[in-house]
Amino acid sequence: MAGHRLTEEASTLADARIDAYLGELAHLLRGPRRRRAQILAELRDGLDHAIADRATHGRAEKEAVESAINQFGTPQAVADAFGDELATAYARHTIAWYIATGPLIGVWWLLLLQPHPWRTGLLALLAAIPVLPLIAIAIAAAAGTFATTGRLIRWLPEASPHRALTAAMAIATLTLIGDVTVIGLYLSSTAVRPLAILAISASLIRIAGSLVTLHHATLMRHRIRPPTPEPADTRWHDARR
Amino acid sequence: MLPMRPELLKGHLDALLLAVLEPGPQHGYAVIEALRTSSDGALDLPTGTVYPALHRMERAGLIASDWQTVNGRRRRTYHLTPSGHAALTEQRAVWDQFSTAVTAILGRRAWPATV
């Protein structure tokens, strides 16, 4: 810690106490790894400042550290406070993953199911996709959730973290059903071609990813507060009306 | 001055944070301290209120953050985006209107009863 008057020995003790505090918090935070690391780094910096302030005002080193930690709250309280933001970040992160993998995996299946796409029209190409309704619903859910959890929340009603997680789970379920369906349909109708190994492998990886997503999202949904209706004047978009 | 409960600020917290960041970039703890000192201790908000609110405002595009390394430690500082400046102007107008209306009612003393 720099910028305040702790002695070297006290600074080491303070670092150890802060490490223990943040270590406990790290166990309680649930969400994307990068976001969790950012929160911990930011709180560490905040705690350093809080301790420095207290030391500057003449508090004893140990008292300064404990007082700063008390100001920040118990690890459980801090983890709960970040729960909503991390849940929303997890939902957006997951949906972005599905948006990125969708075309990558879909193109292999399209080439298998319609080997000469350039010879057919767009409608025939779309008709060759057996899980088109599932894809359409998933795209609509993804677009809606992205819009109501991102920059557009200044104009649109913000989706609660609970709803964002529900949307992510719905997309994971639809993708899971879609992947199982295309693998089943392909294996039951034709002999396996080399290209199919790529498509099936990619879908199997995504099935595993979908199962992990469903597990994590279910756990997170139980941890966060259920959505509560807010008065009309508490949102930016409402203030503009 | 008595500290205010965070729930009393519901609906105004974003505007307060935008106002604190208006003069220039600040890190999270400095924002908490600025709120406390500017309000003579009335707005002594917990960490668990301010940091998640800053993250939500960044998601909304009202503020943006930068990471710097200071003395070997990572520091995140927040600053207003053009949308944040516009939102602050708008929120000030909304607050003026709101506070005038509320003061007109709460500030009114009961008339002496007439017989």
Interface residues (C-beta under 8 A of the other chain):
Chain A: M1 A2 G3 Q38 I39 A41 E42 L43 R44 D45 G46 D48 H49 A50 D53 Q71 F72 G73 A77 V78 D80 A81 F82 D84 E85 T88 T149 G150 R151 I153 R154 E230 P231 D233 T234 R235 W236 A239 R240
Chain B: K10 G11 D14 H27 G28 Y29 A30 I32 E33 P46 T47 G48 T49 Y51 P52 H55 R56 R59 A60 G61 L62 V70 N71 R73 R74 R75 R76 S83 A87 E90 Q91 V94
